[in-house]
Amino acid sequence: MTQRASANWRFAAHCRVRAFVRSGALAAVLLALVFGPSPASGQPAGVPSAFTVRDVAVDRTAATAAAAREGALIEGQRVALRRVLERLTPRAEHRRLPAVSDARIADLIENLEVQEERTSTVRYIATLTFRFRAAEIRTLLRNAGIPFAETAAKPALVLPVLRRDGLLLLWDEQNVWREAWNRVTLGSGLAPLVLPRADLADISDINAVQASRGDDRRIASVAGRYGVDGAVVAEATLDHNTAGRPVLQVAVSRYGAASTEQTVLESYAADANEDEAALIQRAAAATARAIEERWKNEQLLQFGREGKITVLVSYADIRDWVAIQRRLGEMTQVRSSDIVTLAKSEAVVSLSYIGDDSQLRLALAQRDLDLSPAVGTLAGVDWRLTLVPSASVVRQRR
């Protein structure tokens, strides 16, 4: 058996020979392997991470290694497309997601990375990353009439606080709520979450009482160590109903510079055959999904609503100016950014966008761009746009 890691495979060549193969999907996967790894590495410029699907596991056995590889890669691209479509759309719309042929899926793929693979004479096992063409995916969903979002939130730290028998628990071994979060898959959606390690540094930074009351300084301290900009405090209260079955009340509050700082309450009651541990595990998974869905619904692209503002863009040097321009150009919400005037350290820019002001500001914040009301600036300029360092950058500078 052989192994390869982090190899980029090209799909473009299949277009030149589609007439000579059975299907577009077969051409895509086989020619990618024949022509070998692309010299480029990492995510292609301008392709948002929302359109990248990692860790797609495939395992196929066939009469020959080539047939097994072909079948596995076609299966993998089907799985990856479904994942990216579900990531971008609300759960209520998943039943309406369009059926797409294998040949069409191949056309939607920008490139494929083989993270790891093993082959034998009859079997192919691999873990794959698919990067989809953002514009093509948008067109697919818009043609199907399905609303979608693509703004990814910055990662947030989850602080699972358990209130039980009059006690507040966070880092304690008795915190079964935190243990349940350890078994939840995090980080693959538009609102990625990070679970702290519960080490001595975490214990020193914040305790259960401080997390429960939303101590901004303590939350900022622990979040900063993990290189994230905010935290989600998920506080669960364990009780029992009149029938003696366990009930979990969950309050979720988000803290951070770009958050709305709202608290959402949910209640979970055990089913007839569900014990306390199963209830807590179900509630943790449902809470993670609810956080993802809430963010997604807030960021749904509003193509029928457009606005225009004039902003004063401030920057330290040409590198900052180029970075700002690039980030604006990558945003679907920003229809156009036209330069009105340009100087050494600032520019006046006319921004056309879709959606409302608050949605635009939140989307910009996820790309480390701060849009704030302008005070004492030029006539007709009501907003100021600046590039701000992310939490991870600030952490590296310390």
Secondary structure, 3 states (H helix, E strand, C coil): CCCCCCEEEECHHHHHHHHHCCCHHHHHHHHHHHHCECCCCCCCCCCCHHHEEEEEEEEEECCCHHHHHHHHHHHHHHHHHHHHHHHHCCHHHHHHCCCCCHHHHHHHEEEEEEEEEEECCCEEEEEEEEEECHHHHHHHHHHCCCCCCCCCCCCEEEEEEEEECCEEECCCCCCHHHHHHHCCCCCCCCCCEECCCCCHHHHHHCCHHHHHCCCHHHHHHHHHHCCCCEEEEEEEEEEECCCCCEEEEEEEEEEECCCCCCEEEEEEECCCCCCHHHHHHHHHHHHHHHHHHHHHHHCCCCCCCEEEEEEEEECCCHHHHHHHHHHHHHCCCEEEEEEEEECCCEEEEEEEEECCHHHHHHHHHCCCEEEEECCCCCCCCCEEEEECCCHHHHHHHC
